[in-house]
Amino acid sequence: MRWGPSSGNVDATGPGVSDLDHAIEQWVEHYNHHRYHESLNNVTPADVFFGRYQQVLSRRDQIKRTTLAQRRIENLRTGVV
């Protein structure tokens, strides 16, 4: 079966090609720039492609160490430990 205007299988009230193109562009943008990939050590493909991989991991490590130090100080202060 052939899909297209001549086959009568196109819904004229549905989303158009430009809507579909826009939706695909949004999905690719999200997938490559906002979605962390476990196989990439939880960075985005864009981070790897643009060489930000180590910078992102270093920043995360710095935040983690700072947070743990602050928690340790707070726990000692409040006697939780």
Buried (B, 14 or more C-beta within 10 A) or exposed (E): EEEEEEEEEEEEEEEEEEEEEEEEEEEEEEEBEEEEBEEEEEBBBBBBEEEBBEEBBEEEEEEEEEEEEEEEEEEEEEEEE
